[in-house]
Amino acid sequence: MGTLRILGKASSINVRKVLWTCEELGLPYEREDWGSGFQSTHTPEFLKLNPNAQVPVLIDDAGALWESNSICRYLTSKVAGQRLLPGEPRGRALVEQWMDWQATELNPAWSYAFVALVRQNPDFQDPQRIAAGIRGWNDKMTLLEQQLANTGAYVLGTQFSLADIVLGLSVHRWSMAPIEHPDFPAVAAYYQRLSERPAFLLHGRNGIP
């Protein structure tokens, strides 16, 4: 596969998904700073790679690929066999189910409150929307707490999977946010369990929310 190019700033949660995946798989890569504060994603050069003008973008011998969860699936399928993403349909679907939940349910729940409280964007300071966002965020984390309490280890059981990479970063973001956190012992244990992984310490629990 050669050395991969990953376009995107290191503070992006979606870029960190890809970086963490590469570390787990032992893949060599070079990261280039693109996005807010760095090279613009709205240039013709970048838009040819991703018409959505968003990071990350992966470039390998086959060309460009965008959407972070798809990039993670692609890399895992190419090099890791069934280590992070099962080959049999049911097991793979369960991993992807939680990855899709992270992207379509959990992430939208925290978007307003996160931008208001962490990014401190002056356009996101409606107290009612912030409060609603925090409630929605904690509601989604309640579902994850229930799942982790049932499995007792990782999202799908005793085996670390690609779902834990995307959800682990979301758990870190929630843990770092200046909001009231319900008592979620299974989430807390999960966070500590992930913290035993060097790649999570490097690209997840690294002080960047």
MORAPE-V356980 format. One record per backbone hydrogen bond with DSSP energy under -0.5 kcal/mol. NH is the residue of the N-H (numbers start at 1). CO is the residue of the C=O. If there is no record, write none. Layout:
nh=NH co=CO
nh=NH co=CO
This chain:
nh=4 co=28
nh=5 co=59
nh=6 co=4
nh=6 co=30
nh=7 co=5
nh=7 co=57
nh=8 co=6
nh=8 co=32
nh=9 co=34
nh=12 co=9
nh=16 co=12
nh=17 co=13
nh=18 co=14
nh=19 co=15
nh=20 co=16
nh=21 co=17
nh=22 co=18
nh=23 co=19
nh=24 co=20
nh=25 co=21
nh=26 co=22
nh=26 co=23
nh=27 co=22
nh=30 co=4
nh=32 co=6
nh=34 co=32
nh=35 co=39
nh=38 co=35
nh=39 co=33
nh=43 co=40
nh=47 co=43
nh=48 co=44
nh=49 co=45
nh=49 co=46
nh=50 co=46
nh=53 co=50
nh=56 co=7
nh=57 co=7
nh=58 co=65
nh=59 co=5
nh=60 co=63
nh=61 co=1
nh=63 co=60
nh=65 co=58
nh=67 co=56
nh=71 co=67
nh=72 co=68
nh=73 co=69
nh=74 co=70
nh=75 co=71
nh=76 co=72
nh=77 co=73
nh=78 co=74
nh=79 co=75
nh=80 co=76
nh=83 co=80
nh=92 co=88
nh=93 co=89
nh=94 co=90
nh=95 co=91
nh=96 co=92
nh=97 co=93
nh=98 co=94
nh=99 co=95
nh=100 co=96
nh=101 co=97
nh=102 co=98
nh=103 co=99
nh=104 co=100
nh=105 co=101
nh=106 co=101
nh=107 co=102
nh=109 co=105
nh=110 co=106
nh=110 co=107
nh=111 co=107
nh=114 co=110
nh=115 co=111
nh=116 co=112
nh=117 co=113
nh=118 co=114
nh=119 co=114
nh=121 co=115
nh=124 co=121
nh=127 co=125
nh=130 co=126
nh=131 co=127
nh=132 co=128
nh=133 co=129
nh=134 co=130
nh=135 co=131
nh=136 co=132
nh=137 co=133
nh=138 co=134
nh=139 co=135
nh=140 co=136
nh=141 co=137
nh=142 co=138
nh=143 co=139
nh=144 co=140
nh=145 co=141
nh=146 co=142
nh=147 co=143
nh=148 co=144
nh=149 co=145
nh=150 co=146
nh=151 co=147
nh=152 co=148
nh=153 co=154
nh=154 co=157
nh=157 co=154
nh=160 co=158
nh=162 co=84
nh=164 co=161
nh=165 co=161
nh=165 co=162
nh=166 co=162
nh=167 co=163
nh=168 co=164
nh=169 co=165
nh=170 co=166
nh=171 co=167
nh=172 co=168
nh=173 co=169
nh=174 co=170
nh=175 co=171
nh=176 co=172
nh=177 co=173
nh=179 co=177
nh=182 co=180
nh=184 co=182
nh=185 co=183
nh=188 co=184
nh=189 co=185
nh=190 co=186
nh=191 co=187
nh=192 co=188
nh=193 co=189
nh=194 co=190
nh=195 co=191
nh=196 co=193
nh=197 co=194
nh=198 co=196
nh=200 co=197
nh=201 co=197
nh=202 co=198
nh=203 co=199
nh=204 co=200
nh=205 co=200
nh=206 co=204
nh=209 co=207
